[in-house]
Amino acid sequence: MSAQPEYPGGELIPRPDRTPDALRAALAVVAPARMPEMEREKDKALTEAVRQSSIDPLRGFLLRWAAVIEIERHPATAQRFHRAEYLAQVSADPETSRQYVRESGDILRAAYKDLDA
């Protein structure tokens, strides 16, 4: 029987600063497969920021990826989140699917709330 890894405070890594470099470095640890997605979204945010002459798209990009990392840096939370997302998509029963959509939404909202704390 293998032991579960111990994480200080249940976290893989400490919460990173909300800067592009810090978030990129954190994502490389907690969800490296999502790096191309982050880069595509960064490019879209930069393009939109120029088009709008506003930094709001960049702020949104940073906040979104901070929330993704907030979930992913807690292995138990990430597992629950991904399970709920998957089951919401594959459930044949609409009510069961809605239940899992609510669960994943609750986890995401909690991540955003934790970032504001």
N, C-alpha and C positions, 0 to 999 in steps of 0.2 A: 504494500500500500504506500503510495507516495504522499508526502505531506504537501499541503497547499502552501504556496509562498507567502511569507509574511510581508506586508507593506506597512510602513509607518503611517498610522492614521488611515489605513486602507487606501493609500494613494501610491501610484507608481512613481510619480514625480510631484514636486511642489507646483502650485499654480504659477504659470509663467506670467511675466509682464504682458500687457496687451500691446505689443509691438510686433511688426511683421517678422523680424528676426527671431524674437523669443517664441512666438507662436509656431513658426516654421520648425525651430529646433525641438520644441515640445512635441509637435505632431510627428516628427521623425522618430520619436521614441514610442509614443503611445498608439499611433496608427499610421505607420509609414506607407501603407498602400494607398492612403488618401492624399499623399503629397501632390500628385498630378491634378487632382480635383481642386486642391487649394490654389495651386498656381493658375489654373484656368480662371477661377473665381477672382483671384487677385488682378489678373489682366482685365477682366470684365469691369471690376470696380474702378481700376485706374482709367479705363476708357470712359466710363460713365462719369467719373469725377471731372475729367477734362470737358466732356460734353456739357455737363451742368455747371461748370465753374464752381464746384462745391466739393468739400471734403466729406460730405455725408455718405456717399457710397463707400468710401474708405473706412469710415467709422463703422458702418454696417458690416462690411467684410471682416473687420477685426473682431467685432462683437460676436458675429456668427461663429467664427473659428475658435474664439475663446470658449464659447459654449460647447462646441464639439469636443474640445480638449478637456473641458471641465468634466464631461461625461466619461471620456476615454481614460482619463487618469485615475479613475476609480474602477478597478476591474469588475467588481460585483455589479455596479451600476451600469457599466457598459454592456455587460452580459444581459442584464434585464432589458435594457433599451433595445439592443439588437434582436433579442428574442421577440419582444413585443412588436417591433417593426416587421419582422419576418412573418409572425403569426397573423398580423393584420392583413398582410398581402395574400396569404395562402388559405385563410379560413374560408370554408364554403358557407358558413353561417354568417349573415350580415351583422347580427347582434354581437356575436363573438368577435368579429372583425372590428366593430366599433369599440368594443371593450379594450382591445389591444391598441387601437389608435389612441384612445384616451390615456392608456397607461404610458405609451411612448411620449405623448404630449405632456403628461404630468412630469415625466423625467426631464424633458427638455426645458419646461418652464422652471423647474427647480434649479436647473443648471444656470439659467439666466438670472434667477433670483440670487443664487449664491455668488454670482459675479458682482452683483450690486451691493452685497453685504460688506 
